[in-house]
Amino acid sequence: MASPPRRVSSPLLYSLASLPLFHALPIYPSSFLSLLLSRSLSSSSSSSSSMAPQEAAASVAQKSSSIDEAAPLRNRVTVVGSGNWGSVAAKLIASNTIRLPSFHDEVRMWVFEETLPSGEKLTDAINTRNENVKYLPGIKLGRNVVADPDLVNAVTGSNMLVFVTPHQFMEGICKRLAGKISGDVEAISLIKGMEVKMEGPCMISTLITEQLGINCCVLMGANIANEIAVEKFSEATVGYRENKEVAEKWVQLFSTSYFIVTPIQDVEGVELCGTLKNVVAIAAGFVDGLDMGNNTKAAIMRIGLREMKAFSKMLFSSVKDSTFFESCGVADLITTCLGGRNRKVAEAFAKNGGKRSFDELEAEMLQGQKLQGVSTAKEVYEVLSHRGWLQFFPLFATVHEICIGTLPPSAIVEHSERTPK
Ligand SMILES: NC(=O)c1ccc[n+]([C@@H]2O[C@H](COP(=O)([O-])OP(=O)(O)OC[C@H]3O[C@@H](n4cnc5c(N)ncnc54)[C@H](O)[C@@H]3O)[C@@H](O)[C@H]2O)c1
């Protein structure tokens, strides 16, 4: 196997990477240099929605001059999902497809159709106002985002599919798409979660590959959608299996001056980090709800990270230690335990002494957005019970038992602190 390439992600960083001086730099370059370079990058990669009209026109004109040669090879992108993160992903992608010659401008976005309280269809509202008024209000998606409520129609003709729905809906979506996607289509999953089947746990990227017969990368990271929507700097990790070129195409599609993407060859490690940190975030929320303070929360995060790593490596021996130090690992764990929706609802659950169910609190607090941590805790618990691993994972086991009411929220410290054998 070739030695791992230097981690460079933005177009300017790619061109810098060819300079001898750049290779002499002894450090992790992507985030540090991108901060230094963000000013010079911003004119070339800011979103079309935030450009002045003249700049947007110039960007499109510049692109169309190179379109003719690229036309037969241009990639078409569909985003399957239009929730909070799905809408932000569409915005990021649309800001790039409009300026990069190798992509068609238009980004289709499949919408699970809903009728708004006004009586208007969500799809019509998105296409009229260029804004997902329910899941990402106040943010323009880019005029080249086209919402479509017909799943099969939305993916037809696209060779790059971005899956970004709550994980519990993916089995049904795959069933509806099975047999309708050509084998050379590439997919990426931004979905945090897993399916537990009779034969064992199945990661969402594997579900996509098995049911649709296509290769699937993953993108995970410290990415609270609302912060990226307003273009605050953050990083993400693309996990790929073998084909680095495909991973680089995804990096190109997602990278902007404020969103730095690094490819690594560890699909399972990246996906398990994104999935399992939601269980730890539930534990962090219990700690907040019981006012246990920052030391306790840090201890819970540390124990959680240890269990994330052990669980991932026990399931897939290929998972790399270094993956836990990428954005998808420790950074995502920190941001989710400080600010995510799993933490927030778990905090309310603990404040109510476990007397109001997660379903009730989710419906009241999230207005249609979905929690992933509670269902993931259940799925992880099933794997642990089935494999006889419960005693090795006291934090994961305790989170599920609190969620289903077998233990009180205060058990999060009483039980998690048992040293796993
Ligand atoms: N929101 C974030 O900050 C964030 C960040 C990173 C990753 N993620 C992950 O992205 C994935 C998608 O989350 P999101 O934030 O875009 O969604 P969301 O929770 O904001 O919205 C729920 C979505 O599910 C759709 N939906 C409801 N019922 C459905 C059904 N029966 N079939 C199909 N779709 C249905 C809704 O229309 C809506 O688009 C999740 O796996 C989540 O963990 C979210």
The ligand as a MOL file (V3000), in Angstrom:
LIG
                    3D

  0  0  0     0  0            999 V3000
M  V30 BEGIN CTAB
M  V30 COUNTS 44 48 0 0 0
M  V30 BEGIN ATOM
M  V30 1 N -28.3290 18.0700 12.5850 0
M  V30 2 C -27.0380 17.9840 12.7940 0
M  V30 3 O -26.4110 18.8970 13.3740 0
M  V30 4 C -26.2850 16.7840 12.2950 0
M  V30 5 C -24.8900 16.8820 12.1780 0
M  V30 6 C -24.1620 15.8120 11.7070 0
M  V30 7 C -24.8370 14.6360 11.3520 0
M  V30 8 N -26.1950 14.5480 11.4790 0 CHG=1
M  V30 9 C -26.8260 13.2860 11.0660 0
M  V30 10 O -27.4780 13.5090 9.8180 0
M  V30 11 C -28.5680 12.6010 9.6820 0
M  V30 12 C -29.7910 13.3930 9.2340 0
M  V30 13 O -30.1180 14.3380 10.2130 0
M  V30 14 P -30.7890 15.7430 9.8710 0
M  V30 15 O -30.3100 16.6870 10.9230 0
M  V30 16 O -30.5550 16.1270 8.4580 0 CHG=-1
M  V30 17 O -32.3500 15.4190 10.0240 0
M  V30 18 P -33.4140 16.0540 11.0750 0
M  V30 19 O -33.4070 15.2640 12.3310 0
M  V30 20 O -33.2110 17.5340 11.1570 0
M  V30 21 O -34.7950 15.8880 10.3270 0
M  V30 22 C -35.5210 14.7070 10.2410 0
M  V30 23 C -35.6840 14.3740 8.7630 0
M  V30 24 O -36.3280 13.1180 8.6360 0
M  V30 25 C -37.3330 13.2310 7.6480 0
M  V30 26 N -38.3180 12.1730 7.8540 0
M  V30 27 C -39.3240 12.1390 8.7750 0
M  V30 28 N -40.0210 10.9940 8.6100 0
M  V30 29 C -39.4340 10.3080 7.5960 0
M  V30 30 C -39.6660 9.0560 6.9740 0
M  V30 31 N -40.6680 8.2550 7.3740 0
M  V30 32 N -38.8590 8.6690 5.9540 0
M  V30 33 C -37.8350 9.4510 5.5560 0
M  V30 34 N -37.5550 10.6420 6.1010 0
M  V30 35 C -38.3380 11.0600 7.1150 0
M  V30 36 C -37.8630 14.6320 7.8310 0
M  V30 37 O -38.5680 15.0600 6.6890 0
M  V30 38 C -36.5580 15.3990 8.0210 0
M  V30 39 O -35.9760 15.6790 6.7710 0
M  V30 40 C -28.7080 11.8990 11.0260 0
M  V30 41 O -28.1170 10.6340 10.9410 0
M  V30 42 C -27.9220 12.7710 11.9830 0
M  V30 43 O -27.3720 12.0460 13.0550 0
M  V30 44 C -26.9230 15.5970 11.9210 0
M  V30 END ATOM
M  V30 BEGIN BOND
M  V30 1 1 1 2
M  V30 2 2 2 3
M  V30 3 1 2 4
M  V30 4 1 4 5
M  V30 5 2 4 44
M  V30 6 2 5 6
M  V30 7 1 6 7
M  V30 8 2 7 8
M  V30 9 1 8 9
M  V30 10 1 8 44
M  V30 11 1 9 10
M  V30 12 1 9 42
M  V30 13 1 10 11
M  V30 14 1 11 12
M  V30 15 1 11 40
M  V30 16 1 12 13
M  V30 17 1 13 14
M  V30 18 2 14 15
M  V30 19 1 14 16
M  V30 20 1 14 17
M  V30 21 1 17 18
M  V30 22 2 18 19
M  V30 23 1 18 20
M  V30 24 1 18 21
M  V30 25 1 21 22
M  V30 26 1 22 23
M  V30 27 1 23 24
M  V30 28 1 23 38
M  V30 29 1 24 25
M  V30 30 1 25 26
M  V30 31 1 25 36
M  V30 32 1 26 27
M  V30 33 1 26 35
M  V30 34 2 27 28
M  V30 35 1 28 29
M  V30 36 1 29 30
M  V30 37 2 29 35
M  V30 38 1 30 31
M  V30 39 2 30 32
M  V30 40 1 32 33
M  V30 41 2 33 34
M  V30 42 1 34 35
M  V30 43 1 36 37
M  V30 44 1 36 38
M  V30 45 1 38 39
M  V30 46 1 40 41
M  V30 47 1 40 42
M  V30 48 1 42 43
M  V30 END BOND
M  V30 END CTAB
M  END
